[in-house]
Amino acid sequence: MPRFLFQSPDHETGGTIETDWLELPDIDAACRAAEEAVREAALEFEGLGVVTVLVLNETQAAVHRAEIEIRNEPCGTSN
């Protein structure tokens, strides 16, 4: 089974955050997992900005980029 690594910028340190190698059936499964990781990170993200997760294959080549922009938009008006 192919192995994939997820990598994301660490905005606090300027470095990167990486997962352990994950065994997933194929690149499609890795992409779906990355998209889910981005959605989960966005829920926990404090502040505005962009959350990015790169999917790397065993040769360390980036094969997918999942990204979501966090916006602070008003959800309604109050009088």
Secondary structure by P-SEA (a helix, b strand, c coil): cbbbbbbbbcccccbbbbccccccccaaaaaaaaaaaaaaaaaacccbbbbbbbbbcccccccbbbbbbbbbccccccc
